[in-house]
Amino acid sequence: MYYLRISDAPIEVAPLYQKLVDPQFGGIDMFIGTIRQWTGSIETKRIDYTAYHGMAERQLEKIAQPIEAQGGRVVVVHRTGQLALTDIAVFVGVAAPHRAEAFKWCQYVIDTLKQTVPIWKKEYDTDKVRWGN
């Protein structure tokens, strides 16, 4: 069963990984997104994430359900609040019977999350503040 959360608490990777471990799965793929300092020539100091929590978790369910219907397991936690450089912003984990499915589904989850889940970021750069998702 999937585990999907939007949370102000720091993301702990080990317990999330354990939610994916199961003898039926031969492949576990994880993506951990952190706050980086440089995006091209733009230097970021910190990022504030906000979300419409209820809607975001419902959208995450829509992403996870088809994968679980095909025999996978999905774990997603996205952070909200003020994050500093190197903080973990998002954890996406997918377990599948085989590695190819785990890789494919993990990429699908993070790419779809970025496009469809109502989470916004306010980036504090050295020269200005930028909004994005």
N, C-alpha and C positions, 0 to 999 in steps of 0.2 A: 504494500500500500504506500502510495506517495506520501512525502512529508514536504510541505510547502509553507514557508513563513516569510513575513516581512517583519523585521525586528530592529529595535534600537540597540540591542545588546551586541557586543562583539561576537564574531563568528568563530566558533571552535570547530576545527576541521575533523579531529579524531572521532567525536561522537557522531558526526554526520556520515563519515565514511562507514562507521559500524552499522548504520541503518541500511547500507547497500550490500553488506556481506551476507551471502546466503549460498548454500551448496548448489542451488539451481543455476547460479550465475557464474559464467566463466570469464566474463569481461566486466570490469568496472572502469568507467572513464569519468574523470573529474576535471572541472574547470574552476579555478580560483582567480577571481578578478580583484586586483589590488589598486590602490590609489598611486598613480605614477607621477613623477615630478615633471617630466617633459612630454609634450605632444608636439612633435616637430620643434618649432622655435618658441612655443608657448610654455612658460614655466608655471606650474600649478603649485599653490601653497597648501590648499585644502579643498574639500568638496563637502557640501551639505546636500544630503539626499532627503527628499520628501516623497510620500506616496499616498495614494488613496487606498488605504490598507484593505478594506473589504473587497473593493473592485480588483485590486492587484492580485489578491489571493484567489479570487474566482477566475481571473484570467490565467493564472498559473495552473489551476485545475484543468482548464481547457487545453493547455499545452501538454500536461502530463497524462491525461486520460487515454489518448490514443496509443501512447507508448506502453502504458500499463496493460491496455487491452491486447497488445501484441506480445505480452510476456515479459516486459521490462519493469524496472522500478526507478522512480525519479525522486530525487531529493534536491530542493532548491531553498536557499535562504538568501534574502537580499537585505542588506543593512540600510537603515535610515538614520538620520542625524548627522552630526558633524564628524567627518573622517579626516584623519591626517595621512600624510604620505606613508605608504606601505601597509596601511590598514586594509583588511579584507572587506571589499564592498559586496561581493557576491560569491556564493558557492553553488555550483551546479554539479550534481553527480547523477550518473545513470548506470544502472547495472542491467546486463543483458546476458542471454545464454552464450553469446559469442562476441569477440572484441569488435568486429566490424559494425555490428548493430550498436554497441555501446558508444563507439566513436561518433557514428552518424547521428544517433539520437542526442548525445550530449551537445553536439554543435547545433542541432536543430533547436534544442531548448534555449541555449544562450542567445542564439540569433533571433528567435521568435520573441523571447523575453524583451530584448532590447527594442524590438519594433512595436510590441503590442501591450506591454504591461505598463500601467500608469505610475511610473516612477520617474521623478525628475531630479536633475542635479544642478546645483548652483556652484560653479567652479570659481574659486578665488585665485586668480592669477596674479603675477607680479605687476601687471599693468591695468587690469580691469576685471570685472565680474562677468562671467558668461553663463547662460542658461542652456541646458540640453537635456537629453535623456539617454 
